Structure formats: C-alpha cells, structure tokens
Amino acid sequence: MLNIFLSTVFLTIEQEAAQKGLPLCRHLFLHYPDDDNVHKLTYQQFLVGTEILVVPVLDKGKRDVKAYFPLGESCSWKHIWTGKTYSKQGSEAWIEAPIGYPAVFIKSESVIGRTFLKNLRDLRIL
C-alpha cells in the first residue's frame, strides 16, 4: 500500500531524472552551484529530486541533526513532521530527528511536496 501512494511522487521524480540524466538522490551542489556552503557538505544531507530535502541521522545515539537550507531560491522548506517552515536562505537549524522521524523537508510551494504529504496523511503516517 505504501508503495502505491509513494509511487506517484517517485514516478514524477524518476521521469525528471531520466529526462535530465540526474540521479534520484542528489547532492545539493547540482541545484545550488553558487552556494559555497553547499560545497562543504559531503554526505550530511541530500535532495530527492529537487523538492525533497533529507538530513539523515548518521551517528549512533544522536536524536538531532543540523540542516542547511541553501541559497539560490526564494522558497521555504517545510518540515514534514512538525509543519515548521524554514524561510531563511543560507541558514542552519538543529532539527529533532528521533528514530522513525527523520529530518525530511519539502519545498513549501511544491506540487510534489504537497502530493508527498497528502500520501503520508492518507496512509496515516502523519
């Protein structure tokens, strides 16, 4: 069931990736090449397509992560679990990310992001 709901989101991302020759999961420098801070990131966070930002917990026992919101667009990023919006470009924030609630953000004005949230609500994940 989860695959059916999420497949609509990922199908759109897969089509874009196939047309442009980009991976599904991408380093931020592919879309924010003029942001010097993005180039300092290694594996700390990544994009799924262009509209979903993931900041995984990589260290055992950690329950929060530092997210970086890149320069270059006038969009805000919305945390999927809390609904909190991060609007300041080029800023960092510490985000709670306990097990089962990874730090995932969608672009606030994103059709893909809204669809992703709707699918999570329909599945009663949110």
Disulfide bonds with the S-S distance in Angstrom:
none
